[in-house]
């Protein structure tokens, strides 16, 4: 089986799961063009834990609607992909000796199914979700990606789902043009990704005020570090959905 690529997806609004737009169309294209994975490991911004990582070990993960104020049609979405308890156990083993809770009932949040519904609409690929342990420093998340990288040779597509720029408090969706700081940081992050300067991206607080306002509470940024950690030195890197909408970056990253 060929070595799988690794993806970071700027997921934006949950509505992208059911709307036909340029972003969801590009996710559908990826689902067609990528090598078909035997399973997907999803690191989403929307599952945070403290004190230990957790991994979804349910054989039939539910669809979690972790939002409010959206149309009924979005709450009606069910993404019935199977789980993969054996993969959950493999993830825990790769991250050992750090503790990983194998959660028996955890489902898929909108950071996971909101992207996968357009990408793999048949929901026939097993999905396992890994939490963000917010008690860990940024470098730990990057190194966790490195420890998980053997999964790429086992037919597993590692996907980070978040946004390089994500600051809802600064967003005005009536004026979707991006503020200057959002565009500047998105371009800076892309340049650092292309150059392979992962240390600067790990130590993002040293990048200055644009990074501070763009990354904000960091949960949407951390999945990118798993993806970069799982990348091999010198691998080809490309971008998709390269767009900043209001104060949210939709930019996606494909490695390999």
C-alpha positions as CSV (number, residue, x, y, z in Angstrom):
1,X,0.0,0.0,0.0
2,X,1.4,3.4,-0.9
3,X,2.3,5.9,1.8
4,X,-0.8,8.0,2.4
5,X,-0.6,11.8,2.2
6,X,-1.5,13.9,5.2
7,X,-4.0,16.8,5.2
8,X,-4.9,19.9,7.1
9,X,-8.3,21.2,6.2
10,X,-9.6,24.7,7.0
11,X,-13.2,23.7,7.9
12,X,-14.8,27.1,8.5
13,X,-18.6,27.1,9.1
14,X,-20.5,23.8,9.7
15,X,-22.8,24.9,6.8
16,X,-20.0,23.9,4.4
17,X,-21.1,20.3,5.0
18,X,-24.4,20.8,3.2
19,X,-23.8,23.9,1.0
20,X,-22.5,23.6,-2.6
21,X,-19.6,26.1,-2.6
22,X,-16.0,26.4,-3.8
23,X,-14.8,24.9,-0.5
24,X,-17.0,21.9,-0.4
25,X,-16.4,21.2,-4.1
26,X,-12.7,21.1,-3.5
27,X,-13.2,18.7,-0.6
28,X,-15.2,16.5,-3.0
29,X,-12.3,16.7,-5.5
30,X,-9.9,15.6,-2.8
31,X,-12.0,12.6,-2.0
32,X,-12.0,11.6,-5.6
33,X,-8.3,12.3,-6.2
34,X,-6.6,11.0,-3.1
35,X,-5.6,7.3,-2.7
36,X,-8.5,5.6,-1.0
37,X,-7.6,5.2,2.7
38,X,-8.5,2.1,4.7
39,X,-9.3,4.4,7.6
40,X,-9.1,8.0,8.7
41,X,-7.6,9.5,11.8
42,X,-9.1,12.9,12.5
43,X,-7.7,15.5,14.8
44,X,-10.4,18.2,15.1
45,X,-10.4,21.5,16.8
46,X,-13.7,20.6,18.5
47,X,-12.6,17.9,20.9
48,X,-10.5,19.2,23.7
49,X,-9.4,17.3,26.8
50,X,-7.0,18.0,29.7
51,X,-4.6,15.7,31.5
52,X,-4.6,13.0,28.7
53,X,-5.4,12.6,25.1
54,X,-8.5,10.6,24.2
55,X,-9.3,8.6,21.1
56,X,-12.8,7.5,20.0
57,X,-13.0,3.7,20.2
58,X,-16.7,3.3,19.3
59,X,-17.5,0.9,16.5
60,X,-20.5,3.0,15.6
61,X,-19.6,6.7,16.4
62,X,-22.6,9.0,16.5
63,X,-22.9,12.3,14.7
64,X,-22.4,15.1,17.2
65,X,-24.1,18.5,16.5
66,X,-22.0,20.7,18.6
67,X,-23.3,24.1,17.6
68,X,-26.5,26.2,17.7
69,X,-28.3,28.8,15.6
70,X,-28.0,26.9,12.3
71,X,-30.9,25.6,10.1
72,X,-32.7,22.4,10.9
73,X,-31.2,20.8,7.8
74,X,-27.7,20.9,9.4
75,X,-29.0,19.2,12.6
76,X,-30.6,16.5,10.5
77,X,-27.2,15.4,9.0
78,X,-26.1,12.0,10.1
79,X,-22.6,10.8,9.0
80,X,-22.8,7.1,9.8
81,X,-19.2,6.2,9.1
82,X,-18.0,3.1,11.1
83,X,-15.4,3.4,13.8
84,X,-12.3,1.3,14.1
85,X,-11.5,0.2,17.7
86,X,-8.3,-1.5,16.5
87,X,-7.0,1.7,15.1
88,X,-7.9,3.5,18.3
89,X,-5.8,1.0,20.2
90,X,-3.0,1.5,17.7
91,X,-3.1,5.2,18.2
92,X,-2.9,4.8,21.9
93,X,0.1,2.4,21.5
94,X,1.9,4.9,19.2
95,X,1.5,7.7,21.8
96,X,2.5,5.6,24.7
97,X,3.8,6.1,27.4
98,X,1.8,9.2,27.4
99,X,-1.8,8.3,28.5
100,X,-4.5,8.0,26.0
101,X,-8.1,7.3,27.0
102,X,-9.9,4.9,24.6
103,X,-13.3,6.5,24.8
104,X,-16.0,3.9,24.3
105,X,-18.9,6.2,23.2
106,X,-17.4,9.4,21.7
107,X,-18.8,10.3,18.3
108,X,-17.6,12.6,15.5
109,X,-18.0,16.3,16.0
110,X,-18.6,18.8,13.2
111,X,-14.9,19.5,12.7
112,X,-14.8,15.8,11.5
113,X,-18.0,15.1,9.7
114,X,-18.4,18.6,8.3
115,X,-15.4,18.0,6.2
116,X,-15.8,14.2,5.6
117,X,-19.4,14.4,4.4
118,X,-18.4,16.2,1.2
119,X,-15.1,14.4,0.9
120,X,-16.4,10.9,1.4
121,X,-20.2,11.2,1.1
122,X,-20.8,7.4,1.2
123,X,-19.5,7.3,4.8
124,X,-18.0,3.9,4.2
125,X,-14.4,4.6,5.4
126,X,-13.8,4.0,9.2
127,X,-13.1,7.2,11.1
128,X,-11.3,7.5,14.5
129,X,-11.1,10.9,16.2
130,X,-8.2,12.0,18.5
131,X,-8.7,14.8,21.0
132,X,-6.4,17.8,21.7
133,X,-4.9,17.6,25.2
134,X,-4.9,21.3,26.0
135,X,-2.6,20.6,29.0
136,X,0.3,19.9,26.6
137,X,2.6,22.5,25.0
138,X,2.6,23.1,21.3
139,X,5.7,21.0,20.7
140,X,4.1,18.0,22.2
141,X,1.3,18.2,19.6
142,X,3.9,18.4,16.8
143,X,5.8,15.4,18.2
144,X,2.5,13.5,18.6
145,X,2.1,13.9,14.8
146,X,5.6,12.5,14.3
147,X,4.8,9.5,16.5
148,X,1.6,8.9,14.6
149,X,3.3,9.1,11.2
150,X,3.8,5.3,10.8
151,X,0.0,5.1,10.3
152,X,0.6,6.6,6.8
153,X,2.2,3.4,5.8
154,X,-0.8,1.4,7.1
155,X,-3.3,3.0,4.8
156,X,-4.5,5.6,7.3
157,X,-5.2,9.2,6.1
158,X,-4.3,11.6,8.9
159,X,-6.4,14.7,8.8
160,X,-6.2,17.8,10.9
161,X,-9.3,19.9,10.9
162,X,-9.2,23.5,12.1
163,X,-8.3,26.9,10.7
164,X,-4.9,28.6,10.4
165,X,-6.6,31.9,11.2
166,X,-9.6,31.7,13.5
167,X,-10.9,34.6,15.6
168,X,-14.7,34.7,15.7
169,X,-14.6,37.8,18.0
170,X,-12.9,39.7,15.2
171,X,-15.1,38.4,12.4
172,X,-17.8,40.4,10.8
173,X,-19.7,38.1,8.4
174,X,-21.6,41.0,6.9
175,X,-18.2,42.1,5.5
176,X,-16.5,38.9,4.4
177,X,-13.3,40.6,3.2
178,X,-10.4,39.6,5.4
179,X,-8.7,42.1,7.7
180,X,-5.1,42.9,6.8
181,X,-3.7,41.0,9.8
182,X,-5.6,37.9,8.8
183,X,-4.2,37.9,5.3
184,X,-0.7,38.7,6.5
185,X,-0.6,35.9,9.0
186,X,-2.1,33.3,6.6
187,X,0.6,34.2,4.0
188,X,3.3,34.1,6.7
189,X,2.2,30.7,7.9
190,X,2.1,29.3,4.3
191,X,5.6,30.6,3.7
192,X,6.9,28.9,6.8
193,X,5.2,25.7,5.8
194,X,6.8,25.8,2.3
195,X,10.2,26.5,3.8
196,X,9.9,23.7,6.3
197,X,10.4,26.1,9.2
198,X,8.3,24.1,11.6
199,X,10.0,25.4,14.7
200,X,8.6,28.9,14.0
201,X,5.1,27.5,13.6
202,X,5.4,25.6,16.8
203,X,6.6,28.7,18.7
204,X,3.9,30.9,17.0
205,X,3.7,33.3,19.9
206,X,7.1,34.6,18.9
207,X,5.8,35.5,15.4
208,X,4.3,38.8,16.7
209,X,0.9,40.5,17.0
210,X,-0.6,39.1,13.7
211,X,-0.1,35.6,15.1
212,X,-1.6,36.5,18.5
213,X,-4.8,37.8,17.0
214,X,-5.1,35.2,14.2
215,X,-4.5,32.1,16.3
216,X,-6.3,33.5,19.4
217,X,-7.4,30.5,21.6
218,X,-5.3,28.1,19.5
219,X,-7.6,25.1,19.3
220,X,-8.1,25.6,15.6
221,X,-4.4,26.0,15.0
222,X,-3.1,22.9,16.9
223,X,-4.4,20.3,14.4
224,X,-2.0,21.9,11.9
225,X,0.9,20.9,14.1
226,X,-0.1,17.2,14.0
227,X,0.0,17.3,10.2
228,X,3.4,19.0,10.1
229,X,4.7,16.5,12.6
230,X,3.5,13.6,10.5
231,X,5.2,15.0,7.4
232,X,8.6,13.7,6.1
233,X,11.4,16.2,5.6
234,X,11.4,17.4,2.0
235,X,8.0,16.1,1.1
236,X,6.0,18.0,-1.5
237,X,3.6,20.5,0.0
238,X,0.6,22.1,-1.7
239,X,-2.4,24.3,-0.7
240,X,-6.1,24.1,-1.5
241,X,-9.1,26.2,-0.7
242,X,-6.5,29.0,-0.2
243,X,-8.9,31.7,1.0
244,X,-9.5,33.9,4.0
245,X,-13.1,34.7,4.8
246,X,-13.7,37.4,7.4
247,X,-11.3,36.3,10.2
248,X,-11.3,32.6,9.3
249,X,-8.8,31.0,7.0
250,X,-10.1,28.2,4.8
251,X,-6.6,27.4,3.5
252,X,-5.9,23.7,3.4
253,X,-2.5,21.9,3.3
254,X,-1.7,18.7,1.5
255,X,1.6,16.9,2.3
256,X,2.8,14.1,0.1
